[in-house]
Amino acid sequence: MAGSKTFYDVLGVKRDASKSDIQKAFRKLAAKYHPDRGGDEAKFKEISEAYNTLSDDKKRQEYDQMLAFGGIPGGGFGGRQGGYTYTTNVNGANFADFFSGFGGGAGAGAGGFDFADIFGGRVNRPVAGSDLTMSVNVSFDEAFKGTSRKATYRVPSTGEEQSLTIKVPAGAYDGMKLRYKKKGEYGVNGGPRGNLVVTINVAAHPVFSRDGADVRMKLPVSIYEAALGTSVDVPTPDGTTVRLKVPTGTQSGKTFRFKSLGAPRVKNPTTRGALYVSVDVKVPTKLSKKERDALQALLDADERSYREER
């Protein structure tokens, strides 16, 4: 079998090479021979098929077993199938007769095992590239109004850097995912590229919080304002203000809704969510003697029962 070429020879690694060694060898060769970079397409297919087999534990085990029998899928002699040659006659045993004895020709084997997986079947089938992922950080205001980011990422198989402009839509929310088709890992055997999936991370805002397209905020008011009623200019996420009338006797947690003052809806940016304003009644932590005397007088004159239900 001198001169026979195995998948290990194609990648230039030893038979006991680790997965890491196999991956490094493939990346180096893929960067050199990838057609998109002016490389040899036939050579790229050859190294892709070798990598597809040796990087998969099950396929590699089956492949090594065939090597032990003397068959060399990808070798330089014997029959030819799927672009790679292999021997069907080793030490007087004709594997072609063995294969054909199970009704499936050279592609079928015992126990449902398909030798076409090794001899030009699944190895040669186009396989789509995997998806790549990255994240982009934006501020609350950028997510609210929409923005763009120029980003650069690396394709693992070739090590090449690629760039694109990520368009963050108005109304984007924390954890939102944007999918860019055919910007991911390269496919093998002519398979399509995978996608690039970008996760949007939205920074927290000191006043507002998001609930989908709705925006929520807490409005601090004093016990005096809550008791007597007041009017407050409330900020909105788009930078304007809206007047909120707090009725007499408003309780802490009371929520007011302002229609269409929330964030744009991503799927229908012409419409917007609502702004919800929740009253947060603040009790003074320190009182002057005058305040304490005044409040004590009010308490003494108050005949209401606040804990009757308890």
Salt bridges, closest charged atoms under 4 A:
ASP36 OD2 - HIS34 ND1 4.00
GLU41 OE2 - LYS45 NZ 3.91
GLU46 OE2 - LYS5 NZ 3.20
GLU46 OE1 - LYS43 NZ 3.51
ASP57 OD1 - LYS19 NZ 3.46
ASP117 OD2 - ARG122 NH2 2.91
ASP131 OD2 - ARG179 NH1 3.47
GLU142 OE1 - ARG149 NH2 2.90
GLU161 OE2 - ARG154 NH2 3.11
ASP211 OD2 - ARG216 NE 3.49
ASP233 OD1 - ARG243 NE 2.57
ASP238 OD2 - ARG272 NH2 3.73
ASP280 OD2 - LYS282 NZ 3.04
ASP293 OD2 - LYS289 NZ 2.91
ASP302 OD1 - ARG304 NH1 2.87
GLU309 OE1 - ARG310 NH1 3.55
